[in-house]
């Protein structure tokens, strides 16, 4: 008998909702066959079976949210497990609801989970519960429940305001931004870039029959600049000895922030430094279409080493973006605008764009951020280097 558990489909996912079951109890299931749709904080994704056999029982019905790792169904050829009868200590008749970590710890400590009261969702037994139960049994041992950081209460809404719960995506964004901004010491560096040559190059590429946006050129230039200044393509990490370390990434994977109806996601262009502008453009457009249809694949959202966020289409001149952990940098791109500029001794109309690089000051200094922007500026002001 094989357990089907709620999978972890993205870096930020901590729970998921069974959107709908595509198989019914009693149906035969093959390895790799899609058995359900899982709604995550980012999209609706397909759940493949890792086992073959008969769908013996559906534990979690469509529409219900559970933590990752929770059993949602059983596949096998044995008799169906008995129907669950909830008990006050978080147990089911014939089975105790407990996280995998709690089960392993209980085995190590010799704890009978049937005697433990669960404090997790739906009475589920978690690691803290096992530790608290086991502590009195160890002479002289104390295992206090981990202290939780105090979270200031949200302000009460103004009289007459309507209040609606956050969507899963907005909750995930909220958690990710809260993890990053307080935990990562941001510094930001801004530079103005002359865009006349880049705009002209874009028109030439479009005239040749290849559809590209200005942002596609920026993504390609940003990726090539990372090769020139690889310190920006790093992450703050923990070394083998547990001490702070710097992880250097051999590949350049650039995520591109995309606005959706209820939030945003960031599809990843892998090896962006080695791909043509046309390929980058086609990949981004395809991933954006899948994201807006809720059909983007998990691997298309994970593994980025750098991020580009563009608000120029809204007329935004300049802004700072928040770094997405574990990346060390995020590039904010403003609008291209026509302004008077001095060239030689003449004042002429030129096209300029402001970009702001936010970096994790633990691994990237301001001087290195400036060097990166200089390299980006060089590539966009003489854009033939983007195509080579």
MITORLUM-797561 format. One record per residue (C-alpha): residue number from 1; residue in three letters; y, z, x. Coordinates in Angstrom, 1 decimal. Each point is the difference from the previous one (the first is absolute). Layout:
residues N
@seq = NUM, type = ALA, v = Y, w = Z, u = X
...
//
This chain:
residues 388
@seq = 1, type = UNK, v = 0.0, w = 0.0, u = 0.0
@seq = 2, type = UNK, v = 3.4, w = -1.0, u = 1.5
@seq = 3, type = UNK, v = 3.3, w = 1.5, u = -0.7
@seq = 4, type = UNK, v = 2.9, w = -2.3, u = -0.8
@seq = 5, type = UNK, v = 3.1, w = 1.8, u = 1.1
@seq = 6, type = UNK, v = 3.7, w = -0.6, u = -0.5
@seq = 7, type = UNK, v = 0.9, w = -2.0, u = 3.2
@seq = 8, type = UNK, v = 3.0, w = 0.3, u = 2.3
@seq = 9, type = UNK, v = 1.6, w = -3.4, u = -0.4
@seq = 10, type = UNK, v = 3.3, w = 0.6, u = 1.8
@seq = 11, type = UNK, v = 1.5, w = 2.2, u = 2.6
@seq = 12, type = UNK, v = 2.1, w = 1.9, u = -2.6
@seq = 13, type = UNK, v = -2.7, w = 0.3, u = -2.7
@seq = 14, type = UNK, v = -1.1, w = 3.5, u = -0.8
@seq = 15, type = UNK, v = -1.3, w = -0.7, u = -3.6
@seq = 16, type = UNK, v = -0.8, w = -3.0, u = -2.1
@seq = 17, type = UNK, v = -0.5, w = -1.0, u = -3.6
@seq = 18, type = UNK, v = -3.0, w = -1.9, u = -1.4
@seq = 19, type = UNK, v = 1.8, w = -2.9, u = -1.6
@seq = 20, type = UNK, v = -3.1, w = -1.4, u = -1.7
@seq = 21, type = UNK, v = -3.8, w = -0.2, u = 0.5
@seq = 22, type = UNK, v = -1.3, w = -3.5, u = 0.5
@seq = 23, type = UNK, v = -3.6, w = 1.1, u = -0.3
@seq = 24, type = UNK, v = -1.7, w = 2.1, u = -2.8
@seq = 25, type = UNK, v = -2.6, w = 2.7, u = 0.4
@seq = 26, type = UNK, v = -3.4, w = -1.7, u = 0.3
@seq = 27, type = UNK, v = 1.4, w = -3.1, u = 1.7
@seq = 28, type = UNK, v = -1.5, w = -1.2, u = 3.2
@seq = 29, type = UNK, v = 2.4, w = 0.1, u = 3.0
@seq = 30, type = UNK, v = -0.3, w = -2.0, u = 3.3
@seq = 31, type = UNK, v = 1.5, w = 1.0, u = 3.3
@seq = 32, type = UNK, v = 3.6, w = -1.3, u = 0.2
@seq = 33, type = UNK, v = 0.3, w = -0.5, u = -3.7
@seq = 34, type = UNK, v = 3.2, w = 1.1, u = -1.7
@seq = 35, type = UNK, v = -0.7, w = 2.9, u = -2.3
@seq = 36, type = UNK, v = 3.4, w = 1.3, u = -0.9
@seq = 37, type = UNK, v = 3.8, w = -0.4, u = 0.5
@seq = 38, type = UNK, v = 1.8, w = 2.9, u = 1.7
@seq = 39, type = UNK, v = 3.7, w = 0.6, u = -0.6
@seq = 40, type = UNK, v = 1.6, w = 1.5, u = 3.1
@seq = 41, type = UNK, v = 3.5, w = 0.9, u = 0.9
@seq = 42, type = UNK, v = 0.6, w = -3.6, u = 1.2
@seq = 43, type = UNK, v = -2.0, w = -2.4, u = -2.1
@seq = 44, type = UNK, v = -3.1, w = -0.6, u = -2.1
@seq = 45, type = UNK, v = -3.0, w = -0.6, u = 2.3
@seq = 46, type = UNK, v = -3.6, w = -1.0, u = -0.4
@seq = 47, type = UNK, v = -2.8, w = 2.5, u = 0.8
@seq = 48, type = UNK, v = -3.1, w = -1.5, u = 1.6
@seq = 49, type = UNK, v = -3.4, w = 1.6, u = -0.1
@seq = 50, type = UNK, v = -1.6, w = 1.0, u = 3.3
@seq = 51, type = UNK, v = -3.4, w = 0.5, u = -1.7
@seq = 52, type = UNK, v = -2.3, w = -2.0, u = -2.2
@seq = 53, type = UNK, v = -1.8, w = 1.3, u = -3.0
@seq = 54, type = UNK, v = 0.8, w = 1.0, u = -3.6
@seq = 55, type = UNK, v = 3.3, w = 1.5, u = -1.1
@seq = 56, type = UNK, v = -1.6, w = 3.3, u = -1.1
@seq = 57, type = UNK, v = 3.1, w = 1.9, u = -1.1
@seq = 58, type = UNK, v = 3.8, w = -0.3, u = -0.2
@seq = 59, type = UNK, v = 1.5, w = 3.4, u = 0.8
@seq = 60, type = UNK, v = 3.7, w = -0.9, u = -0.2
@seq = 61, type = UNK, v = 1.1, w = -2.0, u = -3.0
@seq = 62, type = UNK, v = 2.6, w = -2.7, u = 0.2
@seq = 63, type = UNK, v = 3.6, w = 1.4, u = 0.0
@seq = 64, type = UNK, v = -0.9, w = 3.2, u = 1.8
@seq = 65, type = UNK, v = 1.5, w = 0.9, u = 3.4
@seq = 66, type = UNK, v = -2.0, w = 1.8, u = 2.7
@seq = 67, type = UNK, v = 0.4, w = 0.9, u = 3.7
@seq = 68, type = UNK, v = -1.5, w = -2.3, u = 2.6
@seq = 69, type = UNK, v = -3.6, w = 1.0, u = 0.8
@seq = 70, type = UNK, v = -0.7, w = 1.1, u = -3.6
@seq = 71, type = UNK, v = -3.3, w = -1.4, u = -1.5
@seq = 72, type = UNK, v = 0.8, w = -2.5, u = -2.7
@seq = 73, type = UNK, v = -3.4, w = -1.5, u = -0.7
@seq = 74, type = UNK, v = -3.6, w = -0.1, u = 1.1
@seq = 75, type = UNK, v = -2.1, w = -3.1, u = 1.1
@seq = 76, type = UNK, v = -3.7, w = 0.1, u = 0.5
@seq = 77, type = UNK, v = -3.4, w = -0.5, u = -1.5
@seq = 78, type = UNK, v = -0.9, w = 3.7, u = -0.6
@seq = 79, type = UNK, v = 0.4, w = 1.8, u = -3.3
@seq = 80, type = UNK, v = 3.5, w = 0.5, u = -1.2
@seq = 81, type = UNK, v = 1.5, w = 3.4, u = 1.0
@seq = 82, type = UNK, v = 0.5, w = 2.3, u = -2.9
@seq = 83, type = UNK, v = 3.3, w = -0.1, u = -1.9
@seq = 84, type = UNK, v = 2.6, w = 2.3, u = 1.4
@seq = 85, type = UNK, v = 0.8, w = 3.2, u = -1.8
@seq = 86, type = UNK, v = 3.2, w = 1.5, u = 1.5
@seq = 87, type = UNK, v = -0.1, w = 3.7, u = 1.1
@seq = 88, type = UNK, v = 2.9, w = 2.3, u = 0.7
@seq = 89, type = UNK, v = -0.7, w = 0.1, u = 3.7
@seq = 90, type = UNK, v = 0.5, w = -3.8, u = 0.4
@seq = 91, type = UNK, v = -3.8, w = -0.7, u = -0.1
@seq = 92, type = UNK, v = -1.9, w = -2.6, u = -2.0
@seq = 93, type = UNK, v = -3.5, w = 0.7, u = -1.3
@seq = 94, type = UNK, v = -2.2, w = -1.1, u = 2.8
@seq = 95, type = UNK, v = 3.0, w = -0.7, u = 2.3
@seq = 96, type = UNK, v = 3.0, w = 1.9, u = 1.4
@seq = 97, type = UNK, v = 3.3, w = -1.8, u = 0.2
@seq = 98, type = UNK, v = 1.1, w = 0.3, u = 3.7
@seq = 99, type = UNK, v = 1.8, w = -2.1, u = 2.6
@seq = 100, type = UNK, v = -2.2, w = -1.4, u = 2.8
@seq = 101, type = UNK, v = 1.9, w = 2.3, u = 2.5
@seq = 102, type = UNK, v = -0.7, w = 3.0, u = -2.1
@seq = 103, type = UNK, v = -3.7, w = -0.9, u = -0.2
@seq = 104, type = UNK, v = -0.3, w = -0.3, u = 3.8
@seq = 105, type = UNK, v = 1.8, w = 3.3, u = 0.5
@seq = 106, type = UNK, v = -2.1, w = 1.7, u = -2.5
@seq = 107, type = UNK, v = -3.2, w = -1.2, u = 1.8
@seq = 108, type = UNK, v = 1.4, w = 1.3, u = 3.3
@seq = 109, type = UNK, v = 0.9, w = 3.4, u = -1.4
@seq = 110, type = UNK, v = -3.1, w = 0.4, u = -2.3
@seq = 111, type = UNK, v = 2.1, w = 0.2, u = -3.1
@seq = 112, type = UNK, v = -1.5, w = -0.7, u = -3.4
@seq = 113, type = UNK, v = 2.5, w = -2.3, u = -1.7
@seq = 114, type = UNK, v = -1.2, w = 1.1, u = -3.5
@seq = 115, type = UNK, v = 1.6, w = 3.4, u = 0.7
@seq = 116, type = UNK, v = 3.4, w = -1.4, u = 1.1
@seq = 117, type = UNK, v = 2.9, w = -0.5, u = -2.4
@seq = 118, type = UNK, v = 1.8, w = -3.3, u = 0.5
@seq = 119, type = UNK, v = 3.8, w = -0.3, u = 0.1
@seq = 120, type = UNK, v = 0.1, w = -3.8, u = 0.4
@seq = 121, type = UNK, v = 0.6, w = -2.6, u = -2.7
@seq = 122, type = UNK, v = -2.2, w = 0.7, u = -3.0
@seq = 123, type = UNK, v = -1.4, w = 3.1, u = 1.7
@seq = 124, type = UNK, v = -1.3, w = -1.9, u = 3.0
@seq = 125, type = UNK, v = -0.9, w = 2.1, u = 3.0
@seq = 126, type = UNK, v = 2.0, w = -0.7, u = 3.1
@seq = 127, type = UNK, v = -0.1, w = 1.1, u = 3.6
@seq = 128, type = UNK, v = 2.4, w = 2.9, u = -0.6
@seq = 129, type = UNK, v = -2.2, w = 1.4, u = -2.8
@seq = 130, type = UNK, v = -3.0, w = 0.1, u = 2.3
@seq = 131, type = UNK, v = 2.0, w = 1.7, u = 2.8
@seq = 132, type = UNK, v = 1.3, w = 2.6, u = -2.4
@seq = 133, type = UNK, v = -3.4, w = 0.7, u = -1.4
@seq = 134, type = UNK, v = -1.6, w = 0.2, u = 3.5
@seq = 135, type = UNK, v = 2.7, w = 2.2, u = 1.6
@seq = 136, type = UNK, v = -1.1, w = 3.4, u = -1.3
@seq = 137, type = UNK, v = -3.6, w = -0.7, u = 1.0
@seq = 138, type = UNK, v = 0.9, w = -0.2, u = 3.7
@seq = 139, type = UNK, v = 0.6, w = 3.5, u = 1.5
@seq = 140, type = UNK, v = 3.5, w = 0.2, u = 1.3
@seq = 141, type = UNK, v = 0.8, w = -3.6, u = -0.9
@seq = 142, type = UNK, v = 2.9, w = -1.1, u = -2.0
@seq = 143, type = UNK, v = 0.6, w = -3.6, u = -1.1
@seq = 144, type = UNK, v = 3.3, w = 0.0, u = -1.9
@seq = 145, type = UNK, v = 0.8, w = -2.8, u = -2.3
@seq = 146, type = UNK, v = 2.3, w = -2.4, u = 1.8
@seq = 147, type = UNK, v = 3.6, w = 0.6, u = -0.8
@seq = 148, type = UNK, v = 1.6, w = -2.9, u = -1.9
@seq = 149, type = UNK, v = 3.5, w = -1.1, u = 0.8
@seq = 150, type = UNK, v = 2.6, w = 1.2, u = -2.5
@seq = 151, type = UNK, v = 1.3, w = -3.0, u = -2.0
@seq = 152, type = UNK, v = 3.3, w = 0.5, u = -1.6
@seq = 153, type = UNK, v = -0.1, w = -0.5, u = -3.8
@seq = 154, type = UNK, v = 1.3, w = -3.2, u = -1.4
@seq = 155, type = UNK, v = 3.3, w = 0.4, u = -1.7
@seq = 156, type = UNK, v = -0.1, w = 0.1, u = -3.8
@seq = 157, type = UNK, v = 1.0, w = -3.3, u = -1.6
@seq = 158, type = UNK, v = 3.4, w = -0.2, u = -1.6
@seq = 159, type = UNK, v = 0.2, w = 0.7, u = -3.7
@seq = 160, type = UNK, v = -0.9, w = -3.2, u = -2.0
@seq = 161, type = UNK, v = -1.8, w = -1.6, u = 3.0
@seq = 162, type = UNK, v = -3.3, w = -1.6, u = -0.6
@seq = 163, type = UNK, v = -2.8, w = 1.0, u = 2.4
@seq = 164, type = UNK, v = -3.0, w = -2.2, u = 0.8
@seq = 165, type = UNK, v = -2.9, w = 0.8, u = 2.5
@seq = 166, type = UNK, v = -0.1, w = -1.9, u = 3.3
@seq = 167, type = UNK, v = -2.4, w = -3.0, u = 0.2
@seq = 168, type = UNK, v = -2.8, w = 0.3, u = 2.6
@seq = 169, type = UNK, v = 1.9, w = -2.4, u = 2.3
@seq = 170, type = UNK, v = 3.2, w = 2.0, u = -0.2
@seq = 171, type = UNK, v = -1.9, w = 3.2, u = 0.7
@seq = 172, type = UNK, v = -1.5, w = -1.6, u = 3.1
@seq = 173, type = UNK, v = 3.4, w = -1.2, u = 1.2
@seq = 174, type = UNK, v = 1.4, w = 3.4, u = -0.6
@seq = 175, type = UNK, v = -2.7, w = 1.7, u = 2.0
@seq = 176, type = UNK, v = 0.2, w = -2.6, u = 2.9
@seq = 177, type = UNK, v = 3.7, w = 0.3, u = 0.3
@seq = 178, type = UNK, v = 0.0, w = 3.8, u = -0.1
@seq = 179, type = UNK, v = -2.7, w = 0.0, u = 2.7
@seq = 180, type = UNK, v = 2.1, w = -2.3, u = 2.2
@seq = 181, type = UNK, v = 3.6, w = 1.0, u = -0.3
@seq = 182, type = UNK, v = -0.4, w = 3.8, u = 0.5
@seq = 183, type = UNK, v = -2.8, w = -0.5, u = 2.5
@seq = 184, type = UNK, v = 1.3, w = -2.9, u = 2.1
@seq = 185, type = UNK, v = 3.3, w = 0.3, u = 1.9
@seq = 186, type = UNK, v = 1.7, w = -3.2, u = -0.9
@seq = 187, type = UNK, v = 2.8, w = -1.7, u = 2.0
@seq = 188, type = UNK, v = 1.5, w = -3.3, u = -1.0
@seq = 189, type = UNK, v = 1.7, w = -2.7, u = 2.0
@seq = 190, type = UNK, v = 1.9, w = -2.9, u = -1.5
@seq = 191, type = UNK, v = 0.9, w = -3.4, u = 1.4
@seq = 192, type = UNK, v = 1.8, w = -3.1, u = -1.3
@seq = 193, type = UNK, v = -1.7, w = -3.4, u = 0.5
@seq = 194, type = UNK, v = 1.5, w = -3.5, u = -0.2
@seq = 195, type = UNK, v = -2.2, w = -1.9, u = -2.4
@seq = 196, type = UNK, v = 1.4, w = -3.5, u = 0.1
@seq = 197, type = UNK, v = -2.8, w = -1.5, u = 2.1
@seq = 198, type = UNK, v = -2.7, w = 1.8, u = -2.0
@seq = 199, type = UNK, v = 1.4, w = -1.2, u = -3.3
@seq = 200, type = UNK, v = 0.1, w = -3.5, u = 1.4
@seq = 201, type = UNK, v = -3.6, w = 0.2, u = 1.2
@seq = 202, type = UNK, v = -1.1, w = 1.2, u = -3.3
@seq = 203, type = UNK, v = 1.5, w = -3.0, u = -1.7
@seq = 204, type = UNK, v = -1.7, w = -2.3, u = 2.5
@seq = 205, type = UNK, v = -3.4, w = 1.6, u = -0.6
@seq = 206, type = UNK, v = 0.5, w = -0.3, u = -3.8
@seq = 207, type = UNK, v = 1.0, w = -3.7, u = 0.4
@seq = 208, type = UNK, v = -3.3, w = -0.6, u = 1.9
@seq = 209, type = UNK, v = -1.9, w = 1.1, u = -3.1
@seq = 210, type = UNK, v = -0.8, w = 3.6, u = 0.9
@seq = 211, type = UNK, v = 1.3, w = 2.7, u = -2.3
@seq = 212, type = UNK, v = 1.4, w = 3.0, u = 1.9
@seq = 213, type = UNK, v = 2.4, w = 2.8, u = -0.8
@seq = 214, type = UNK, v = 2.5, w = 1.6, u = 2.4
@seq = 215, type = UNK, v = -2.1, w = 3.1, u = -0.2
@seq = 216, type = UNK, v = -3.0, w = -2.0, u = 1.4
@seq = 217, type = UNK, v = 2.1, w = -0.8, u = 3.0
@seq = 218, type = UNK, v = 1.0, w = 3.6, u = 0.4
@seq = 219, type = UNK, v = -3.6, w = 1.2, u = -0.2
@seq = 220, type = UNK, v = -1.1, w = -2.5, u = 2.7
@seq = 221, type = UNK, v = 2.9, w = 0.9, u = 2.2
@seq = 222, type = UNK, v = -0.6, w = 3.7, u = -0.5
@seq = 223, type = UNK, v = -3.7, w = -0.4, u = 1.0
@seq = 224, type = UNK, v = 0.9, w = -2.0, u = 3.2
@seq = 225, type = UNK, v = 2.6, w = 2.7, u = 0.9
@seq = 226, type = UNK, v = -2.7, w = 2.6, u = -0.2
@seq = 227, type = UNK, v = -1.9, w = -1.9, u = 2.7
@seq = 228, type = UNK, v = 3.0, w = 0.1, u = 2.2
@seq = 229, type = UNK, v = 0.7, w = 3.7, u = -0.7
@seq = 230, type = UNK, v = -3.5, w = 1.5, u = -0.7
@seq = 231, type = UNK, v = 1.2, w = 3.6, u = 0.0
@seq = 232, type = UNK, v = 1.2, w = -0.6, u = -3.5
@seq = 233, type = UNK, v = -3.5, w = -1.1, u = -1.0
@seq = 234, type = UNK, v = -1.5, w = 3.5, u = 0.3
@seq = 235, type = UNK, v = -0.8, w = 3.1, u = -1.9
@seq = 236, type = UNK, v = 0.4, w = 3.8, u = 0.5
@seq = 237, type = UNK, v = -3.5, w = 1.3, u = 0.2
@seq = 238, type = UNK, v = -2.2, w = 2.9, u = 1.0
@seq = 239, type = UNK, v = -2.0, w = -0.4, u = 3.2
@seq = 240, type = UNK, v = -3.6, w = 1.0, u = 0.7
@seq = 241, type = UNK, v = 1.1, w = 3.4, u = 1.0
@seq = 242, type = UNK, v = 2.1, w = 0.5, u = -3.1
@seq = 243, type = UNK, v = 3.2, w = -0.4, u = 1.8
@seq = 244, type = UNK, v = 2.8, w = -2.5, u = -1.0
@seq = 245, type = UNK, v = -0.7, w = -3.5, u = 1.2
@seq = 246, type = UNK, v = 1.3, w = -3.6, u = -0.5
@seq = 247, type = UNK, v = -2.4, w = -2.6, u = -1.4
@seq = 248, type = UNK, v = 0.9, w = -3.6, u = 1.2
@seq = 249, type = UNK, v = -1.2, w = -2.8, u = -2.3
@seq = 250, type = UNK, v = -1.4, w = -3.1, u = 1.6
@seq = 251, type = UNK, v = 0.6, w = -2.1, u = -3.1
@seq = 252, type = UNK, v = 3.2, w = -0.6, u = -1.9
@seq = 253, type = UNK, v = -0.4, w = 0.5, u = -3.8
@seq = 254, type = UNK, v = 3.2, w = -0.2, u = -2.0
@seq = 255, type = UNK, v = 0.2, w = 1.4, u = -3.5
@seq = 256, type = UNK, v = 2.6, w = -1.5, u = -2.4
@seq = 257, type = UNK, v = 1.4, w = 2.2, u = -2.7
@seq = 258, type = UNK, v = -0.3, w = -1.6, u = -3.5
@seq = 259, type = UNK, v = 1.7, w = 1.3, u = -3.1
@seq = 260, type = UNK, v = -2.2, w = 0.4, u = -3.1
@seq = 261, type = UNK, v = 0.8, w = 1.1, u = -3.5
@seq = 262, type = UNK, v = -0.8, w = 3.7, u = 0.6
@seq = 263, type = UNK, v = 0.5, w = 0.3, u = 3.7
@seq = 264, type = UNK, v = -0.8, w = -1.9, u = 3.2
@seq = 265, type = UNK, v = -2.9, w = -0.9, u = 2.3
@seq = 266, type = UNK, v = -0.1, w = -1.5, u = 3.4
@seq = 267, type = UNK, v = -2.6, w = -2.8, u = 0.6
@seq = 268, type = UNK, v = -0.9, w = -0.4, u = 3.7
@seq = 269, type = UNK, v = 0.3, w = -3.3, u = 2.0
@seq = 270, type = UNK, v = -2.6, w = 0.5, u = 2.7
@seq = 271, type = UNK, v = 0.6, w = -1.3, u = 3.5
@seq = 272, type = UNK, v = 3.4, w = -1.2, u = -1.2
@seq = 273, type = UNK, v = 1.1, w = -0.8, u = 3.6
@seq = 274, type = UNK, v = -2.7, w = -2.7, u = 0.4
@seq = 275, type = UNK, v = 0.5, w = -1.7, u = -3.4
@seq = 276, type = UNK, v = 2.4, w = -2.8, u = -0.9
@seq = 277, type = UNK, v = 2.9, w = 0.6, u = -2.3
@seq = 278, type = UNK, v = -1.7, w = -2.2, u = -2.6
@seq = 279, type = UNK, v = -3.2, w = 2.0, u = 0.1
@seq = 280, type = UNK, v = 1.9, w = 3.3, u = -0.2
@seq = 281, type = UNK, v = 1.9, w = -1.4, u = -3.0
@seq = 282, type = UNK, v = -3.1, w = -1.1, u = -1.8
@seq = 283, type = UNK, v = -1.8, w = 3.3, u = 0.6
@seq = 284, type = UNK, v = 2.9, w = 2.1, u = -1.2
@seq = 285, type = UNK, v = 0.4, w = -2.1, u = -3.2
@seq = 286, type = UNK, v = -3.7, w = 0.2, u = -0.8
@seq = 287, type = UNK, v = -0.2, w = 3.8, u = 0.6
@seq = 288, type = UNK, v = 3.2, w = 0.6, u = -2.1
@seq = 289, type = UNK, v = -1.5, w = -2.0, u = -2.9
@seq = 290, type = UNK, v = -3.2, w = 2.0, u = 0.2
@seq = 291, type = UNK, v = 1.9, w = 3.3, u = 0.2
@seq = 292, type = UNK, v = 2.0, w = -0.9, u = -3.1
@seq = 293, type = UNK, v = -3.2, w = -0.8, u = -1.8
@seq = 294, type = UNK, v = -1.5, w = 3.3, u = 1.2
@seq = 295, type = UNK, v = -2.8, w = -1.8, u = 1.9
@seq = 296, type = UNK, v = 1.0, w = 0.5, u = 3.6
@seq = 297, type = UNK, v = -2.9, w = 1.1, u = 2.2
@seq = 298, type = UNK, v = 0.0, w = 3.4, u = 1.8
@seq = 299, type = UNK, v = -0.1, w = -1.5, u = 3.5
@seq = 300, type = UNK, v = 3.2, w = -2.0, u = -0.7
@seq = 301, type = UNK, v = 2.0, w = 3.2, u = -0.3
@seq = 302, type = UNK, v = -1.4, w = 2.0, u = 2.9
@seq = 303, type = UNK, v = 0.3, w = -0.1, u = 3.8
@seq = 304, type = UNK, v = 3.7, w = -1.0, u = 0.5
@seq = 305, type = UNK, v = 1.6, w = 0.9, u = 3.3
@seq = 306, type = UNK, v = 3.6, w = -0.9, u = -1.0
@seq = 307, type = UNK, v = 1.9, w = -0.6, u = -3.2
@seq = 308, type = UNK, v = 2.7, w = -2.4, u = -1.2
@seq = 309, type = UNK, v = 2.1, w = 0.8, u = -3.1
@seq = 310, type = UNK, v = 2.5, w = -2.5, u = -1.3
@seq = 311, type = UNK, v = 2.7, w = 0.8, u = -2.6
@seq = 312, type = UNK, v = 2.2, w = -3.0, u = 0.9
@seq = 313, type = UNK, v = -0.9, w = -1.8, u = -3.2
@seq = 314, type = UNK, v = 1.8, w = 2.8, u = -1.9
@seq = 315, type = UNK, v = 3.2, w = -0.4, u = 2.0
@seq = 316, type = UNK, v = -0.6, w = 3.1, u = 2.1
@seq = 317, type = UNK, v = 1.8, w = -0.2, u = 3.3
@seq = 318, type = UNK, v = -1.6, w = 2.9, u = 1.9
@seq = 319, type = UNK, v = -2.4, w = 2.8, u = -0.6
@seq = 320, type = UNK, v = -2.6, w = 2.2, u = 1.7
@seq = 321, type = UNK, v = -3.7, w = 0.0, u = -1.0
@seq = 322, type = UNK, v = -2.4, w = 2.9, u = 0.2
@seq = 323, type = UNK, v = -2.9, w = -0.4, u = 2.5
@seq = 324, type = UNK, v = -3.5, w = -0.2, u = -1.5
@seq = 325, type = UNK, v = -2.3, w = 2.4, u = 1.8
@seq = 326, type = UNK, v = -1.8, w = -0.6, u = 2.4
@seq = 327, type = UNK, v = 2.3, w = -2.9, u = 1.0
@seq = 328, type = UNK, v = 2.8, w = 0.8, u = 2.5
@seq = 329, type = UNK, v = 2.7, w = -2.4, u = -1.3
@seq = 330, type = UNK, v = 1.4, w = -1.8, u = -3.0
@seq = 331, type = UNK, v = 2.4, w = -2.9, u = -0.1
@seq = 332, type = UNK, v = 2.6, w = -0.2, u = -2.8
@seq = 333, type = UNK, v = 1.5, w = -3.4, u = -0.6
@seq = 334, type = UNK, v = 3.3, w = -0.6, u = -1.7
@seq = 335, type = UNK, v = 1.6, w = -3.1, u = -1.6
@seq = 336, type = UNK, v = 1.1, w = -3.1, u = 1.9
@seq = 337, type = UNK, v = 3.7, w = -0.3, u = -0.7
@seq = 338, type = UNK, v = 2.9, w = -2.3, u = 1.1
@seq = 339, type = UNK, v = 2.7, w = 1.8, u = 1.9
@seq = 340, type = UNK, v = 2.8, w = -0.9, u = 2.5
@seq = 341, type = UNK, v = -1.4, w = 0.2, u = 3.5
@seq = 342, type = UNK, v = 1.5, w = -0.5, u = 3.4
@seq = 343, type = UNK, v = -1.6, w = -2.8, u = 2.1
@seq = 344, type = UNK, v = 1.8, w = -0.6, u = 3.3
@seq = 345, type = UNK, v = 3.6, w = 0.3, u = -0.9
@seq = 346, type = UNK, v = -0.4, w = -1.3, u = -3.5
@seq = 347, type = UNK, v = -0.5, w = 1.8, u = -3.4
@seq = 348, type = UNK, v = -2.6, w = -1.9, u = -2.0
@seq = 349, type = UNK, v = -2.3, w = 0.6, u = -3.0
@seq = 350, type = UNK, v = -3.4, w = 1.2, u = 1.1
@seq = 351, type = UNK, v = -3.1, w = 1.3, u = -1.7
@seq = 352, type = UNK, v = -1.0, w = 3.6, u = 1.1
@seq = 353, type = UNK, v = -2.7, w = 2.5, u = -1.0
@seq = 354, type = UNK, v = -0.3, w = 3.7, u = 0.7
@seq = 355, type = UNK, v = -3.4, w = 1.5, u = 0.9
@seq = 356, type = UNK, v = -0.7, w = 3.7, u = 0.4
@seq = 357, type = UNK, v = -3.1, w = 1.3, u = 1.9
@seq = 358, type = UNK, v = -1.2, w = 3.5, u = -1.0
@seq = 359, type = UNK, v = -2.3, w = 1.5, u = 2.7
@seq = 360, type = UNK, v = -2.1, w = 3.1, u = 0.5
@seq = 361, type = UNK, v = 2.0, w = 1.8, u = 2.7
@seq = 362, type = UNK, v = -3.2, w = 1.8, u = 1.2
@seq = 363, type = UNK, v = -1.2, w = -3.3, u = 1.5
@seq = 364, type = UNK, v = 2.9, w = -2.4, u = 0.0
@seq = 365, type = UNK, v = 3.4, w = 0.8, u = 1.5
@seq = 366, type = UNK, v = 3.3, w = -1.5, u = -1.2
@seq = 367, type = UNK, v = 0.3, w = -2.2, u = 3.2
@seq = 368, type = UNK, v = -3.4, w = -1.5, u = -0.7
@seq = 369, type = UNK, v = 1.0, w = -0.7, u = -3.7
@seq = 370, type = UNK, v = 3.1, w = -1.7, u = 1.3
@seq = 371, type = UNK, v = -2.1, w = -2.1, u = 2.4
@seq = 372, type = UNK, v = -2.2, w = -1.1, u = -2.9
@seq = 373, type = UNK, v = 3.0, w = -1.0, u = -2.1
@seq = 374, type = UNK, v = 1.4, w = -2.0, u = 3.0
@seq = 375, type = UNK, v = -3.3, w = -1.9, u = 0.2
@seq = 376, type = UNK, v = 0.0, w = -0.6, u = -3.8
@seq = 377, type = UNK, v = 3.6, w = -1.2, u = 0.2
@seq = 378, type = UNK, v = -0.9, w = -2.4, u = 2.9
@seq = 379, type = UNK, v = -2.8, w = -1.5, u = -2.0
@seq = 380, type = UNK, v = 2.0, w = -0.5, u = -3.3
@seq = 381, type = UNK, v = 3.1, w = -1.3, u = 1.7
@seq = 382, type = UNK, v = -2.1, w = -2.5, u = 2.1
@seq = 383, type = UNK, v = -2.8, w = -0.5, u = -2.5
@seq = 384, type = UNK, v = -1.9, w = -2.7, u = 1.8
@seq = 385, type = UNK, v = -1.7, w = 3.0, u = 1.7
@seq = 386, type = UNK, v = -1.5, w = 1.0, u = -3.3
@seq = 387, type = UNK, v = -1.9, w = -3.3, u = -0.3
@seq = 388, type = UNK, v = -1.5, w = 0.1, u = 3.5
//
